[in-house]
Amino acid sequence: MTQDWIAEYKPKTADDYKQALREIMQQLALAGLSRGGFFSKAAFTEILLC
């Protein structure tokens, strides 16, 4: 399954492959957080850096 997702990115170099894998892992993590209700309970605030 992961190989199919990586193939959609059409990586040409090892760095492209790593980047595709990072993006897929990020999508999986966000999906897990969403399914667990994290975003409906978490409060996000804007942080201003001066």
C-alpha positions in Angstrom: 0.0 0.0 0.0 2.7 2.5 0.9 4.6 1.7 -2.3 1.5 2.5 -4.3 1.3 5.9 -2.5 5.0 6.6 -3.1 4.5 5.7 -6.8 1.9 8.5 -7.1 4.6 11.0 -6.3 6.8 9.7 -9.1 10.1 10.1 -7.2 13.2 10.4 -9.4 15.9 10.6 -6.8 16.5 9.2 -3.4 15.7 12.6 -1.9 12.4 12.7 -3.8 11.6 9.2 -2.4 12.4 10.4 1.2 10.2 13.5 0.7 7.3 11.4 -0.6 7.7 9.1 2.4 7.7 12.0 4.8 4.6 13.5 3.3 2.8 10.1 3.5 3.8 9.6 7.1 2.5 13.2 7.9 -0.8 12.4 6.2 -1.1 9.2 8.2 -0.3 11.0 11.5 -2.9 13.7 10.7 -5.5 11.2 9.8 -4.9 9.4 13.1 -5.2 12.6 15.1 -8.3 13.5 13.3 -10.0 10.1 13.8 -9.1 10.3 17.5 -10.9 13.6 17.8 -7.7 15.6 18.4 -8.7 18.6 16.3 -12.2 18.9 17.8 -10.7 19.1 21.3 -7.4 20.9 20.8 -7.2 24.7 21.0 -4.9 26.3 18.6 -3.6 29.8 19.3 -1.6 32.1 17.2 2.0 32.7 18.5 3.6 36.0 17.5 7.3 36.2 17.4 8.8 39.6 17.9 
